[in-house]
């Protein structure tokens, strides 16, 4: 369908970049918990030995792996900066990559990217108030790394994904529900992939749910 009326709104306002110190970003917490089968939390208020909270409710990791080899990981509410590495969701314990993910916001920068593996079940909900109200993922426009949601995953993002310079791919058989905007450079859906997105205000005149590509 041709969507009209978006010529001045193809590039919606992007979230504010979090304030953080890249020199204080820590290694992936997975390395602290061994080779798998652990139960632990990451993010603000997690294990103090990781020294990962920079200020307030903001943490910065060079990369973040969730659900490795049966790990049961709780994502605490807060702001997560991923500086240079991969935000990686694996299939996890009983295909559940994370036990908690309410009130989370991820900022990907440098050469950071998002990868959701085949079979991973990921459920993330954006903050309901504050600076990042309604946003789950923001990839720096200078960061052109791809976002990949592989086949067989079931992913629910209750919040917007802003990746204006990224090529987003939904793999064969993936089921992804995005209850807000999806802003990307390109969107590729392979055979059997399903995307359910909820149309957001001021992103066009068509009244049904649609995906839109930035210019």
C-alpha positions as CSV (number, residue, x, y, z in Angstrom):
1,X,0.0,0.0,0.0
2,X,1.1,3.6,-0.6
3,X,1.3,5.5,2.6
4,X,0.8,9.2,2.2
5,X,1.4,12.2,4.3
6,X,4.7,11.2,5.9
7,X,7.1,13.2,3.8
8,X,7.9,15.5,6.7
9,X,7.8,12.7,9.3
10,X,10.0,10.0,7.9
11,X,12.6,10.8,10.5
12,X,10.7,11.1,13.9
13,X,12.4,12.6,16.9
14,X,15.0,10.2,18.2
15,X,15.6,9.6,22.0
16,X,18.2,11.6,23.9
17,X,21.6,10.0,24.1
18,X,22.3,8.8,27.6
19,X,25.2,10.5,29.5
20,X,27.9,7.9,30.3
21,X,31.7,7.4,30.5
22,X,32.9,4.8,27.9
23,X,36.1,4.3,29.9
24,X,34.1,2.9,32.7
25,X,32.1,0.4,30.7
26,X,32.6,-3.1,32.0
27,X,32.9,-6.5,30.4
28,X,30.0,-8.8,29.7
29,X,28.6,-10.0,33.1
30,X,28.4,-13.6,31.6
31,X,32.1,-13.9,32.2
32,X,31.6,-13.4,35.9
33,X,29.1,-16.3,36.2
34,X,31.0,-19.1,34.5
35,X,29.9,-21.3,31.6
36,X,26.2,-21.5,32.1
37,X,23.4,-22.8,34.3
38,X,23.5,-19.8,36.6
39,X,20.7,-17.6,38.0
40,X,21.6,-14.0,38.3
41,X,20.5,-10.4,37.5
42,X,22.2,-7.7,35.4
43,X,21.7,-4.0,35.2
44,X,21.2,-1.4,38.0
45,X,21.2,-3.0,41.4
46,X,22.8,-6.2,40.3
47,X,25.8,-7.9,41.8
48,X,28.0,-5.0,43.2
49,X,31.2,-6.9,42.4
50,X,30.7,-6.1,38.8
51,X,31.0,-2.4,39.5
52,X,28.7,-1.7,36.5
53,X,26.4,1.1,37.7
54,X,27.8,4.4,36.6
55,X,25.2,6.7,37.9
56,X,21.6,6.5,39.0
57,X,19.9,3.7,37.0
58,X,22.5,3.6,34.1
59,X,24.9,0.7,33.4
60,X,27.4,0.3,30.6
61,X,28.6,-3.0,29.2
62,X,31.0,-3.6,26.3
63,X,28.6,-6.4,25.4
64,X,25.8,-8.3,27.1
65,X,24.9,-12.0,26.6
66,X,21.6,-13.2,28.0
67,X,20.4,-16.8,28.3
68,X,23.7,-18.7,27.7
69,X,23.7,-22.5,28.3
70,X,20.6,-22.5,30.5
71,X,21.3,-19.3,32.4
72,X,18.3,-17.7,34.1
73,X,18.8,-13.9,33.8
74,X,16.8,-11.1,35.2
75,X,17.1,-7.8,33.4
76,X,16.6,-5.1,36.1
77,X,14.8,-1.9,35.2
78,X,17.1,0.9,33.9
79,X,19.2,2.2,31.1
80,X,21.7,-0.1,29.4
81,X,24.5,1.2,27.3
82,X,26.1,-1.4,25.0
83,X,29.4,0.1,23.8
84,X,30.9,-1.6,20.8
85,X,29.8,-5.2,21.3
86,X,26.7,-7.4,20.8
87,X,23.4,-7.4,22.8
88,X,22.9,-11.1,22.4
89,X,19.8,-13.1,23.4
90,X,20.3,-16.9,23.3
91,X,17.7,-19.6,23.6
92,X,18.3,-19.8,27.3
93,X,16.6,-22.1,29.9
94,X,13.5,-23.7,28.3
95,X,13.8,-21.2,25.5
96,X,13.3,-18.3,27.8
97,X,16.2,-15.9,27.4
98,X,15.3,-13.6,30.2
99,X,13.2,-13.8,33.4
100,X,12.7,-10.0,33.6
101,X,12.8,-7.2,31.2
102,X,10.3,-4.6,32.4
103,X,11.3,-0.9,32.3
104,X,14.4,-1.4,30.3
105,X,16.0,0.8,27.6
106,X,19.0,-0.2,25.5
107,X,21.3,2.3,23.8
108,X,23.6,0.7,21.2
109,X,26.7,2.7,20.1
110,X,30.1,2.4,18.5
111,X,29.8,-0.9,16.6
112,X,27.2,-2.4,18.9
113,X,24.4,-4.6,17.5
114,X,21.4,-6.6,18.5
115,X,21.2,-10.4,17.8
116,X,18.4,-12.7,18.9
117,X,19.2,-16.3,18.3
118,X,17.1,-19.1,16.8
119,X,14.6,-20.3,19.4
120,X,15.1,-17.4,21.8
121,X,11.9,-16.1,23.6
122,X,12.5,-12.5,24.5
123,X,10.0,-10.2,26.2
124,X,11.1,-6.6,26.8
125,X,9.0,-3.7,28.1
126,X,10.0,0.0,27.8
127,X,10.0,2.4,30.8
128,X,6.6,3.8,31.5
129,X,7.9,7.2,32.5
130,X,10.9,9.5,32.3
131,X,13.2,10.4,29.4
132,X,12.9,7.0,27.7
133,X,9.2,6.4,28.2
134,X,7.9,4.1,25.5
135,X,11.4,3.3,24.0
136,X,13.1,-0.1,24.3
137,X,16.1,0.1,21.8
138,X,17.9,3.1,20.3
139,X,20.8,2.4,18.0
140,X,23.1,5.4,17.4
141,X,22.5,6.7,13.9
142,X,26.3,6.5,13.4
143,X,26.2,2.8,14.2
144,X,25.3,0.9,11.0
145,X,25.5,-2.6,12.4
146,X,22.6,-4.9,11.5
147,X,19.8,-6.1,13.8
148,X,19.1,-9.8,13.4
149,X,16.1,-11.7,14.8
150,X,16.7,-15.3,13.7
151,X,14.2,-17.9,12.7
152,X,12.2,-19.6,15.4
153,X,12.5,-16.8,17.9
154,X,9.4,-15.3,19.6
155,X,10.2,-11.7,20.5
156,X,7.9,-9.1,22.1
157,X,9.0,-5.5,22.3
158,X,6.5,-3.4,24.2
159,X,8.1,-0.2,23.2
160,X,9.8,1.5,20.2
161,X,12.9,0.4,18.3
162,X,14.9,3.3,16.8
163,X,17.6,2.0,14.4
164,X,17.6,4.6,11.6
165,X,20.9,3.4,10.1
166,X,20.5,-0.3,10.6
167,X,19.3,-3.1,8.3
168,X,16.7,-5.1,10.3
169,X,16.2,-8.8,9.4
170,X,13.5,-11.1,10.7
171,X,14.5,-14.7,10.0
172,X,12.4,-17.6,8.7
173,X,9.7,-18.6,11.2
174,X,10.3,-15.8,13.7
175,X,7.4,-14.3,15.4
176,X,8.0,-10.7,16.5
177,X,5.4,-8.4,18.1
178,X,6.4,-4.7,18.3
179,X,3.8,-2.7,20.1
180,X,5.1,0.7,19.0
181,X,7.2,2.3,16.2
182,X,9.9,0.5,14.3
183,X,12.4,2.9,12.7
184,X,15.0,1.3,10.5
185,X,17.1,1.8,7.3
186,X,15.7,-1.4,5.7
187,X,13.5,-4.2,6.9
188,X,13.9,-7.7,5.5
189,X,11.4,-10.5,6.3
190,X,12.3,-14.0,5.2
191,X,9.8,-16.7,4.5
192,X,7.5,-17.5,7.4
193,X,8.5,-14.5,9.5
194,X,5.7,-12.6,11.2
195,X,5.8,-9.0,12.3
196,X,2.9,-7.5,14.3
197,X,3.5,-3.8,14.8
198,X,1.2,-1.1,16.3
199,X,0.9,2.1,14.3
200,X,2.1,5.2,16.2
201,X,0.7,8.7,16.1
202,X,2.2,11.2,13.6
203,X,3.9,8.5,11.4
204,X,1.4,8.6,8.5
205,X,-2.2,8.6,7.6
206,X,-3.0,4.9,7.1
207,X,-5.1,3.8,10.0
208,X,-3.8,0.2,10.1
209,X,-0.5,-1.1,11.5
210,X,2.3,-0.5,9.1
211,X,6.1,-0.5,9.1
212,X,7.8,2.6,7.7
213,X,11.4,3.0,6.4
214,X,13.4,6.1,7.2
215,X,14.9,8.4,4.6
